[in-house]
Each structure stands twice: as C-alpha cells, then as structure tokens.
Amino acid sequence: MLIQILNGLSFGFLLFLLGSGLSLMFGLMGIVNLSHGSYFMLGAYFGLSVSKWTGSFWLGAALGGVITGVVGGLTERFLLRYVHLRHLDQVLLTFGFVYIFMDLSKWFWGGDPLSLSKPALLNGSIDIFGDSFPVYRLAIIIIGFLIAVLLWLFQEKTLIGAIVRAGVDDRQMVTGLGININLISTGVFALGAFMAGFGGVVGGPILGAYQGMDLEVLILALVVVVVGGLGSLKGALLGSLLIGMLDNFGKALFPDFAMVTIFLAMAVILLLKPSGLLGKPS
Amino acid sequence: MNRGKSIAIPLILLVLIIVPLFLPTYSLNLLTLILIFGIFAASLDLLVGYTGLYSLGHAAFWGTGAYLIGILSTRGLITNFLPLFLLAILAVAIVATIFGALATKVTGIYFLMITFCFNQVLFVIAWKWRAVTRGDDGIPGIVRPDLGISLNLGDELNFYYFCLLFFLASAWTMVRITESPFCKALVGIRDSESRMQTLGFPTRMFKLLCFVVSGLFAGVAGILSAYYNGFVSPLDLSLVLSGEGLIMNIIGGVGTLWGPIVGAAVITLLKHLVSGYTVHWPLIVGGIFILVVMFARGGIAGALKERWKR
C-alpha cells in the first residue's frame, strides 16, 4: 500500500513538472499550450542524446530542459506574440507545432521507442518497511518536491514572481504600471517549457522516449491542469498528485480502463467547477 | 456572386458525375476519399464556423460510425446495408447526445479540452477493449455494402458513385440547414450567446442540436471510410484525425461549408502527393496550418471572398 502511494507520488511529481508550466502559461497568457506534451517528448529525446554523448545523465537532464526552454521561449517571442491573435488562434498555433515536433523527432531519433538509463548513483532499490522500492522513483519525488518548493518561493517571495502573480490576475493593469509583462511572459513560457523538457528527461528512465508520447503526456497534463485549476501553481501540485495517485491506483484496480477513470475525473471537474479545484472562477 | 454560384454548382456536379468515368483507379479512389473527408470537414464547420465551438474531438463520431460498421458487419449476423447503416448512425447519435449534453455546458478553451477528452476516452476504449474492437490490430475484412440489388460495390467506380450519393445528400442537407432560421440562431450564439439568451433563445438546446447533427454527418463519413478502407482501427478515433478535420476547416475557411470541403480536397491531395516524395507530411501540414492561422485566418474561402468583393 505504501509502495503504491509512493508510486503514485513519484508519477504525480513528474506530472507536476509538466502541469505547472502549462498552468502558468494559461494563467499568464491565456494560452493552452497544446505542444506542451511535445516539449516533454523533445526533452526526453534531447536528454537521451546528450547523456549518450557526454555519459552524464544530469547534464542530459539539464541540457534537455534548457534546449526545450529555448525552443519554447523562441516560439512565444516570435510566433505566439508576433501576431495579435485571439487566444483560440494561439492555441491552434501550438497545435500546429505538435505536428512539426512529431515529425522532427521521428526524423532525428527514428520511430522506435528508446530508453534512457538511470544515473548509476540512483540505481537499485531500497527497503521501505519491508518492501523494496526503486531509489530512482524516490529521487523523482525528492526532485519534484524541491522544484515545487523553489517554484513556490519564486512565485511568492521574489519580485518577478509577484509580477507573474499580478499578471495572472490582471495583465492590463500590470502593463499599465509600466512593467514589461511581455518579457516576463516569454520567460514564463520558457520556464514552463524548460520544466516540461526537464521532466521528460527525468521521467525518461521510467517512461522512455517514443513516438506518440507527446499526445499521451499532453492529455495527462491537460487533465492535471483542468482538475487543479488553470493558472494556479498550488492547483497544479494538487492536481498532479491527485491524478498521479488516481492513475496508479486505477492501473492497479482496473488495468485496462485506468485512463477512463482519469478522463471521467476531468469531465466531472469541467462540468461542476470548470475553473478547477483551486483555480479562480473566470 | 449568385450568378457565379448558379453556374458553378451545375458545373461541379457535372464534373463529379462525368469525370470519374475516365479516371484511373488511383485518382478515382482519391476522389472518393475527398468526398468522404468533405462530409467530415463540412460537418465540423457547422460546429466551428457557424456556432463558434471549436472541437478537437470530431473523430469520435467518425470512429463510432466506422467501428460499428466494423464490429457488426464482420460478425456475419447482419449483411444488409440498411440495418448496418441505421445501427451505426444510432450509435453515433447516442454518443453525440451524451457528449454534447456535457460539452455544451462550457465554451471556448474548455470546450476544446472536453471534446478532446471525450475523443480520447473512445480512443482508449477502442485500444483496450480487444474483445470487441481487437485493439490496435483493428478490424479487417469489412466487405463493401450489400444493397440487396445486383450492384457490386467492390468495383471502385460503383463505390465512388455510392459515396457521391451520400456526399450530395449530406451537402444538400447541410446547406439547407445553414439557410434555416436555426442556423441563423447558431450564428447569433457564436457572436454573442448572452444576447441570444436575453432574446429568449434556448441556447444550450440549440448548441446540443448542432452538436448532434454535426456528429451524425461525421458518423456518415466514418461509415463510408470503413467501407472504403475495408478496415477500421483506433486511428479512426485519434486526435490526429480530429486535428485534420480542424485543419481542413481552417485552411479551407470556416463558416462557409464549401470552404472546409475545399480544405478537405487540398489536404487529401497534398497528403497523397507529398507522401510520394517524402515521409515528412506532418511537418508540412503543421507548417501550412501555422502559416494559415497566422497570415490567412480566413483560409481559402476567406481569401477568395476578398477577391470577389472587388
């Protein structure tokens, strides 16, 4: 039971890396980044290549995240903001990128599923109350928790974080105060993309890197963010841990239809409280 | 403009009826596929262009229709086309009503996400419920419809005319719908739902009706595609298919019905042409889509309408 909970937590924190970026992007810019799953996949692929070339998993994770972050930042700066589109059109734009990244990743890494090896340090399992649990998954929980704390500190205790919070509340007001919210937006987008990519590498040893991962992961990210509340970091954490647990226990109880449970959760939330558990009603 | 229409329509009809007699099989089949996707894209336009509800889950109806045909016709219990068709359409109607009743509670981004979500539920069911759907193996061996008359629909030319009949009937019906007061109300809802509500329109009921009607035609397209391919698989319920429908709509120009049909033709032709030279079709279609959204949001229909104004 404890093992299952830990399993759910580790998957949940992985989802948090994904969902927090998506949630912030929506909160600040009103864009649902449909290519967010693609960022996760790209990160996994880049991380795989970098760690193969350099022999270092962590370098792979860092660079995988950074490259994805750069891609995200450039996309926001030159495409999403360049044309003054309605929010819906920006979302469609991100959807176009799903196709592009899908093709490019297949071009460079091939159609076969690839696997990332765990860093040697985190191999093996440890004993928890009599059951063995993989060290790596424990590491994911710790990493995820640290990042959650860092993000919270960033949002609550720094000036930029305050600007982001203000921007989520009332973007026009922030601009009116003379703050360059556009630069911050690009930064938030890049940060979200970085975390998705980083998550992709970190999740790599467990999930691998394969074609079709982008859409599978996107769905989970959307569910997390809708359940938790678009625009809320706490909501993203709550949503991702909830969904991580639901997914894990769902797979244990109804192996074939675990996914359906998750979607039903999303549908229920969308219908009863569209702004999510911790989101602001719009 | 109207004079142009009254020449164009008979001309197009003539072309659709006469030209296929002289086409080689490959081109004929491509034309059949265009007709099928034309129905699909146009049906989505009722939702997207006229009611303003952008759906990423339209493949749900195509796939339901296709799978019902696949499941029912390969069991050998029913062989006649009419009951197969009616059962498949009934299934689509049920799915559309359930999804629609829930999805029309929200709009905009949330509508996009919930339709995506419902689509994925069906996709996962098709993938996992191997007993019925054979999972990712798909259901092969779907034979062409038996109409009870001595017409062999295995012959590609015959099958083309069969699909043409459905295409014309669907297109005609959808055009009549767009000319109806019902559709005017839908446009009103698209422009301002609150205003329509103040005027006393039952907007949710109208949106639901549109959702179901749109889904039914998409189901027809799916049914035809099952016969066209002789095969049905989870791809018929995929996000990629839903996305293609949306792309056809936007490239063709939403809110016109004929725009998305043109978009369907363009995308289908491009896909088959490009696939002869490169595997990088997704890259190309993604790129075109992005360019259209950024620079030519009205699509082909929008661009043409601009030219005709002068």
Interface residues (C-beta under 8 A of the other chain):
Chain A: F26 V32 L79 Y82 V83 L85 H87 L88 D89 V91 L92 L93 F95 G96 F97 V98 Y99 I100 M102 D103 L104 W107 L215 I219 L222 V223 V226 D256 F257 M259 V260 F263 L264 M266 A267 L270 L271 P274
Chain B: Y54 L56 L102 K105 V106 G108 I109 Y110 L112 M113 I114 F116 C117 F118 Q120 V121 V124 I125 K128 W129 L239 G243 L246 I250 H280 W281 P282 L283 V285 G286 G287 F289 I290 V293 M294 F295 R297
